[in-house]
Every structure is written in C-alpha cells, then in structure tokens.
C-alpha cells in the first residue's frame, strides 16, 4: 500500500505494539484499537506553507495523513466554518464562543472526514465491499464515499436511527440493514454479517485505524483559524469518541510539529441517559463501566460501552479537560437557542455540546477570558422534526 513519506505503520492504542500498514482491524496482540503512526522528525511543515494553500479540504494537511491528496477518495470534506457566536459568548460570560460547524460537510456531519480517509485506505487495500454498524451519520457518510469509490457498502443501523440517514444510505447505493433495538443490537448484526463475508472490509468507528485519523484535521483547522493558537476549551459530542480522539491526536501533533504551543482542554459532552465517560471522570477512574440501560433522545451518541473509553479518559486527563452530562430537556433547549440566536442548526446529539458549555458556565467553571469552541457534529436538518416537536411541546 503506497503511503505518504512520514507514515510508518499502525500502533495499538492499548498495548503500544507496532504493526504493518496492511493490518486492517484490531491489534492482533491484545485486541485494542490501532492508530496511524508517523515519523514526526521527518516532517517539515511550516505555518506559512499551510496558509499558502487553498482552504478547500482536509487533504491540505496531507503530510500528516497516511495517503496523498492525489489518491484520496474525497468530496472536499473538511474546511468547515468556525462561526463566531457573540450572543452566546455574552450569555456564558466568556471572551469568545465559536462553533466548528461540521454540518457543512458533504453528507452533513463530521463523519465525512473519517469516511474519506477510511474509504481511501479500503480502496488502496483492494477492497470490494465495506461494512459498519452506525447510529446513523457514519452510515450515511461511508455509503456516500464508498459509492464514489465504486465500492459496495453494507450498513447496519438501529431502528431508532433518523429517517434522513436511513434514506440516504439507500440513495447513496448502500445495502441498508435496519436492526430492531439500539446501537448494540446493530453492532451484533454487523459482527455476524462480517463473520459470514471474508471480502467485507470493516470501517467500524475506532476499530478501523483511519476514521479518527480523518477527524484530527478538525483541530488543525481550528488552530489555523485562531492564528496558530488553540481554544481554552474544546467541547465535543461524545459517543464512540471519534471526534474527541481525533482532536486529541491533532493537538498533540500540532504541538510536536511546533505549530502551536499549548493543548486545548478537551471536554466530552454526553447525554445523562448514556454517559459512561462522564461517570468515569466524576469517579476518578481510568476505565469506564458500560451503561446497562441507555435512554436518551441523543441516539447519535448513545454508545453504552465505547471501544476506546480508556483512551478518551487519558485524553481528558492529559489536556486538563473534563466531561459533562446533560438531560435531554436541556439538550433540546440548547439546540433551539443556538439555532434561534446564532443561526447554526444542530441535531440533538450535537447540541449536547452546547448544553455542556452552558452547564460549565452555570457551574462557575469559566473566569471570563476564555475562548470556547463547540463542535457541531451534524446539521440540524437531519433531525429537524425532533427540535420542532420539542417546540410544539412547549406550545410554540
């Protein structure tokens, strides 16, 4: 598999073992998730070099990606807006609030970043079929990029997944399998399908080495937009943790390359009805306990037992961050308020990050001079009916 010059292979996030580039799923030594590894000493990447390039795609950072832009399966994902939110900053009592609006990606979510890199890897491995289980957005993203690459896609979605994502998997040519129950039931069906088809290439979040690798470019874009500074707080909606882990890796790389001086404090935002990372942080544990009975309207992040929980907890500790849980009612209200006053449309599973920032402010966590960035993981148009129903329940 042809790769970029600095890409040296895959490293297990749990045991640290190194493996060949061709390793396609979990670590064969311990079963842990794999992560692309680079020779950073060989990378010469200056701020001016990056700034001279068009702001048009995540692939403008190809020196720190496994594959070159010329070989990428891409629809110009990334290069999303960092939206100033002055009204929200005033209300929260901080200097600046910005929303990284990932809803502007080609299929409307941050998952497009990882889908581009992961499908590129699958093509370069000679795959004919890709498969995954997803709460929704990842399924649409992978089916779209697979279709663009001429691959067959097999997507397992829980029955509660939103109509738009279900419909668009089919529209993009994917083989959609709706599984009764919740996300864990979809994962079980996916694993069964994978075991029956040797030619299927798994693109399961975190289990594939490449989806969180695409997500890290979000942090590169934020730092560049802030004139090579990082925000004091970066709040990410957190289910499997793809965005949080990507942001952590991106921050560590930026510092290692001398492009930024500090790390942002990373905050995981979860729904109170399914908050394994929040529970672990509050208890001071290094491992999370699975949630036995998840129950939240935020289906996109309703992941009771995230694969890379230990790594997420490490990222939070090492950046002096935290984790915040919000009730569904607060999440819905946050989504409406952001749309009403700042114009950015968020699905509930993304509005959980806005709600988390409100909770931090109300808890006295801010001094007043902070720069806060909220990640909007997906456009509100995907679940506009949910927020509209909430307004109707309030008599609006």
C-alpha positions in Angstrom: 0.0 0.0 0.0 1.6 3.3 -1.1 1.6 5.9 1.7 3.0 9.3 2.5 6.6 9.7 3.4 6.2 10.1 7.2 3.6 7.4 7.7 5.3 4.4 9.3 2.6 2.0 10.3 -0.1 1.3 12.9 0.3 1.4 16.7 -2.0 -0.2 19.2 -3.6 2.5 21.5 -3.9 -0.1 24.3 -0.6 -2.1 24.4 1.6 0.1 22.2 2.6 -2.7 19.8 3.6 -1.7 16.2 2.1 -3.4 13.2 2.3 -3.3 9.4 0.2 -0.8 7.4 -1.8 -3.7 6.0 -3.3 -4.6 9.4 -6.9 -3.8 8.9 -8.8 -4.1 12.2 -7.8 -4.6 15.8 -4.4 -5.2 17.4 -3.6 -9.0 16.9 -1.7 -8.9 20.2 -4.3 -7.5 22.6 -7.4 -6.7 20.5 -7.0 -3.0 21.1 -7.7 -0.2 18.6 -5.0 0.7 16.1 -3.8 4.2 15.3 -1.7 5.5 12.4 1.9 6.4 13.4 4.3 8.8 11.8 8.0 9.8 11.9 7.4 13.4 13.0 11.1 14.2 12.9 10.9 13.8 9.1 8.0 16.2 8.7 8.9 19.8 7.8 5.6 21.7 7.9 5.6 25.5 8.4 2.7 27.7 9.2 3.3 29.8 6.1 3.3 26.6 3.9 -0.1 25.6 5.2 -1.5 29.2 4.9 -0.4 29.4 1.3 -2.7 26.5 0.3 -6.4 26.9 -0.6 -8.7 26.2 2.4 -10.7 23.7 0.5 -10.3 20.2 2.0 -8.8 18.3 4.9 -6.3 16.9 2.5 -4.4 20.2 2.6 -2.7 18.6 5.6 -1.5 15.5 3.7 1.9 15.5 5.3 0.3 14.2 8.5 -2.2 11.9 6.8 -1.5 8.3 5.6 -2.2 8.9 2.0 -1.7 11.7 -0.6 -4.3 14.0 -1.8 -3.9 12.8 -5.3 -5.0 9.3 -4.3 -7.8 10.3 -1.9 -11.5 9.5 -2.2 -12.7 12.9 -1.5 -15.6 15.3 -1.9 -13.7 18.3 -0.4 -14.7 17.4 3.1 -13.4 19.5 5.9 -12.6 23.2 5.6 -15.7 23.9 7.5 -16.6 27.3 9.1 -15.6 28.4 12.6 -18.6 30.5 13.4 -18.3 33.4 15.9 -21.2 33.4 18.4 -21.1 36.8 20.2 -24.6 36.4 21.8 -23.7 33.1 23.2 -20.3 34.4 24.5 -22.2 37.2 26.3 -24.6 34.8 27.9 -21.9 32.4 29.0 -19.7 35.2 30.3 -16.6 34.4 28.3 -14.5 36.3 25.8 -15.3 34.2 22.7 -17.5 31.3 21.7 -17.2 29.7 18.3 -19.0 26.8 16.7 -17.0 24.5 14.4 -19.8 23.8 12.1 -19.3 20.2 10.8 -22.8 20.2 9.4 -21.4 21.8 6.3 -19.6 18.7 5.3 -20.8 16.9 2.1 -23.2 14.5 3.9 -23.8 16.9 6.8 -21.6 15.5 9.5 -18.1 15.3 10.9 -18.1 11.6 9.9 -17.3 12.7 6.4 -13.7 13.4 7.5 -13.1 9.9 8.7 -15.1 8.3 5.8 -12.8 10.0 3.3 -9.6 8.6 4.9 -11.0 5.2 5.7 -12.5 4.6 2.3 -9.3 5.7 0.7 -7.5 3.0 2.8 -10.0 0.4 1.7 -9.6 1.2 -1.9 -5.8 1.0 -1.6 -6.1 -2.4 0.0 -8.1 -3.6 -2.9 -11.4 -4.0 -1.1 -14.6 -4.5 -3.0 -17.0 -4.2 0.0 -17.0 -2.1 3.2 -19.3 -2.5 6.2 -20.1 -0.9 9.5 -22.6 -0.5 12.2 -23.5 3.1 12.9 -26.0 5.1 15.0 -26.7 7.0 11.7 -24.3 9.7 10.4 -21.4 7.4 9.9 -23.5 5.0 7.9 -24.6 7.8 5.5 -21.0 9.1 5.2 -19.4 5.7 4.5 -22.1 4.7 2.0 -21.6 8.0 0.1 -17.8 7.7 -0.1 -18.0 4.0 -0.9 -20.3 4.8 -3.8 -17.9 7.5 -5.0 -15.1 4.9 -4.9 -17.1 2.3 -6.7 -17.3 0.0 -3.6 -20.3 -1.8 -2.2 -21.3 -0.7 1.3 -23.2 -2.7 4.0 -24.6 -0.5 6.7 -26.3 -1.7 9.9 -28.4 0.9 11.6 -30.6 0.6 14.7 -34.3 1.1 14.1 -34.2 4.4 16.1 -31.8 5.9 13.6 -33.3 9.0 12.0 -35.2 8.8 8.7 -32.8 11.0 6.8 -29.7 8.8 7.4 -31.7 5.7 6.6 -33.0 7.1 3.4 -29.6 8.5 2.3 -27.8 5.2 2.8 -30.1 3.7 0.2 -29.8 6.8 -2.0 -26.0 6.5 -2.0 -26.4 2.9 -3.1 -25.7 1.2 0.2 -27.1 -2.0 1.4 -29.1 -0.8 4.5 -29.9 -3.2 7.3 -32.2 -1.8 9.9 -31.9 -3.7 13.2 -34.5 -3.7 15.9 -33.4 -2.2 19.2 -30.4 0.1 19.8 -26.9 0.5 18.7 -25.5 -2.6 20.4 -28.1 -4.7 18.5 -26.9 -3.2 15.3 -23.3 -4.0 16.2 -24.2 -7.6 16.9 -25.9 -7.9 13.5 -22.9 -6.3 11.8 -20.4 -8.6 13.5 -22.5 -11.6 12.3 -22.5 -10.3 8.8 -18.8 -9.6 8.9 -18.1 -13.1 10.0 -20.0 -14.5 7.1 -18.3 -12.4 4.4 -14.5 -12.6 4.2 -14.5 -10.0 1.5 -16.1 -7.3 3.7 -13.7 -4.6 4.9 -14.7 -3.2 8.3 -15.0 0.6 8.7 -16.4 0.5 12.2 -15.6 3.6 14.2 -12.4 3.4 16.2 -12.0 -0.3 15.1 -10.7 1.0 11.8 -7.4 2.9 12.2 -8.5 5.6 9.8 -11.8 7.2 10.8 -10.4 9.1 13.8 -7.4 9.9 11.7 -9.6 12.0 9.4 -11.3 13.6 12.4 -8.0 15.0 13.7 -7.9 17.6 10.9 -10.7 19.4 12.6 -8.2 20.6 15.2 -5.7 21.6 12.6 -8.4 23.9 11.0 -9.3 25.4 14.4 -5.7 26.2 15.3 -5.1 27.7 11.9 -8.3 29.9 12.1 -7.1 31.1 15.6 -3.8 32.2 14.1 -2.0 29.1 15.5 -3.5 29.2 18.9 -5.8 26.6 20.4 -9.0 27.3 22.3 -9.1 27.2 26.0 -12.0 24.7 25.8 -12.9 22.4 23.0 -16.2 20.7 23.7 -17.1 17.6 21.6 -20.2 15.5 21.5 -19.0 12.1 22.6 -20.3 8.6 21.8 -17.6 6.2 20.4 -15.2 9.2 20.8 -14.0 9.5 17.2 -14.1 13.3 17.3 -12.6 13.6 20.8 -9.8 11.2 20.0 -9.1 12.9 16.7 -8.9 16.3 18.3 -6.5 14.9 20.9 -4.2 13.4 18.4 -4.4 16.6 16.2 -3.5 18.7 19.2 -0.5 16.5 20.2 0.7 16.6 16.6 0.4 20.3 16.3 2.5 20.7 19.4 5.1 18.1 18.3 5.5 19.9 15.0 5.9 23.3 16.7 2.8 24.8 15.1 1.1 25.5 18.5 2.5 26.0 22.0 -0.3 24.6 24.1 -3.1 22.0 24.2 -6.8 22.8 24.4 -8.7 21.4 27.4 -10.9 18.7 25.9 -14.4 18.2 27.2 -16.5 15.2 26.4 -20.3 16.1 26.2 -22.7 13.2 26.8 -26.4 12.8 27.4 -27.3 12.0 31.0 -29.1 8.8 29.9 -25.9 7.4 28.4 -22.8 8.9 30.0 -20.1 6.2 30.6 -17.2 8.7 30.2 -18.8 11.3 32.4 -19.4 8.7 35.1 -15.8 7.5 34.9 -14.4 11.1 35.1 -16.5 12.0 38.0 -15.5 8.8 39.9 -11.8 9.4 39.0 -11.5 6.0 37.2 -9.1 5.1 34.4 -11.7 2.7 32.9 -15.4 3.3 32.2 -18.3 1.0 33.2 -20.8 0.1 30.4 -24.2 1.7 30.8 -26.7 -1.1 31.3 -29.8 0.7 30.2 -29.1 3.6 27.9 -32.0 6.0 27.5 -31.7 9.3 25.7 -33.1 11.2 22.7 -29.4 11.7 21.5 -29.3 8.5 19.5 -26.2 9.5 17.6 -24.1 9.4 20.8 -26.0 6.7 22.7 -23.0 4.3 23.0 -23.1 2.4 26.3 -19.7 0.8 26.0 -17.3 2.8 23.8 -14.4 0.8 22.4 -11.7 3.4 23.2 -13.1 4.6 26.6 -9.7 4.3 28.3 -8.0 6.4 25.6 -10.7 9.1 25.9 -10.2 9.3 29.6 -6.5 9.6 29.1 -7.1 12.4 26.5 -9.3 14.3 29.0 -6.7 13.9 31.9 -3.7 14.9 29.8 -5.4 18.1 28.5 -6.8 19.1 31.9 -10.3 18.7 30.4 -13.5 17.2 31.7 -16.8 15.6 30.9 -20.3 16.9 31.2 -23.7 15.2 31.1 -26.9 17.0 30.1 -30.5 16.0 30.5 -32.4 15.6 27.2 -34.6 18.6 28.0 -31.5 20.8 28.4 -30.1 19.4 25.2 -33.2 20.2 23.2 -33.4 23.7 24.6 -29.7 24.3 23.8 -30.3 23.3 20.2 -33.2 25.6 19.8 -31.4 28.5 21.5 -28.3 28.1 19.3 -30.4 28.0 16.1 -32.5 31.0 17.2 -29.8 33.3 18.3 -26.7 32.2 16.3 -28.3 30.6 13.2 -26.4 27.3 13.5 -28.6 24.2 13.2 -27.6 21.2 15.4 -29.1 17.8 15.8 -29.7 16.9 19.5 -26.6 14.6 19.5 -24.5 17.7 18.7 -26.5 20.2 20.8 -25.3 18.2 23.8 -22.0 20.0 23.4 -23.7 23.4 23.6 -25.7 22.3 26.6 -22.4 21.1 28.3 -20.9 24.6 27.8 -23.9 26.2 29.4 -23.6 23.7 32.3 -19.9 24.7 32.7 -20.8 28.4 32.8 -23.5 27.9 35.3 -21.2 25.9 37.5 -18.7 28.7 37.6 -16.0 26.9 35.6 -15.1 30.0 33.4 -13.1 33.0 34.5 -14.3 35.3 31.7 -11.4 35.4 29.4 -11.8 32.0 27.7 -12.1 31.1 24.1 -14.5 28.2 23.8 -15.1 26.1 20.7 -18.2 23.9 20.4 -18.1 21.1 17.8 -21.4 20.9 15.9 -21.1 17.3 14.8 -24.1 17.2 12.4 -26.5 19.6 10.7 -29.8 20.0 12.4 -31.6 19.4 9.1 -31.1 15.7 9.7 -33.4 15.7 12.7 -35.4 19.0 12.3 -38.5 17.1 13.3 -37.1 16.4 16.8 -36.4 20.0 17.6 -39.7 21.1 16.0 -41.6 18.5 18.2 -39.9 19.9 21.2 -41.1 23.4 20.4 -44.6 22.2 19.8 -44.5 20.5 23.3 -43.7 24.0 24.7 -46.7 25.5 23.0 -44.6 27.2 20.3 
